[in-house]
Amino acid sequence: MKKALLLIAAFLFVLPLAGCAESREYVYYPSIENAGFERGDTSGWTQTGDAFSVSEDADGRYGASARDFLQGKAEGTGELASGEFTLGNTGYVSFLIGAGEGDCHVDICEGDTVIRRIENPYFTEYKDDRMRRVLADLREYIGKTISIKIVDNCSDLMYSYINTDDFDVNVTETDLAVYKGMGAVMV
């Protein structure tokens, strides 16, 4: 009898709490295909020219987020374009960028229009090809369909190529806090 009363009391205590939980609608914003090049290739991206290949960062020299990253070639030129995606969550896009001397940059595009051109903000200070994280504030484009284009139009300078990795186009509030805490530069 005591067990039955205890069970009923526990049930009556928990029942009102079940209705207290907030009802949240989760909206999933998909990422871009092969965003970190971990397939070991550029599948999911459209490539023109001979500027890019996927390389392994076995010793951590380049600062890749995992094993593979997109490595530029100083003697090549070309573009690599992601598929389109709908910008959601915080409206920030984050990625790793290295090298980038000359006309080498990452474009964020809406259709054929470049809405943000991002050059390596670290290059003038470090003059190397190690990748470091950047954050692009694109809140004004939340809900819009955009894409990423990695561009290398230079082949005559020592660091006239661009390395990239770990494109996060679905940055949450938690991700944003972590990236800022890691010292990501706003671009």
Secondary structure, 3 states (H helix, E strand, C coil): CHHHHHHHHHHHHHHHHHCCCCCCCCCCCCCCCCCCCCCCCCCCCEEEECCEEEEECCCCCCCCCCCEEEEECCCCCEEEECCCEECCCCCEEEEEEEECCCCEEEEEEECCEEEEEECCCCHHHHCCCCCEEEEEECHHHCCCEEEEEEEECCCCCCCCCEEEEEEECCCCHHHHHHHHHCCCEEC
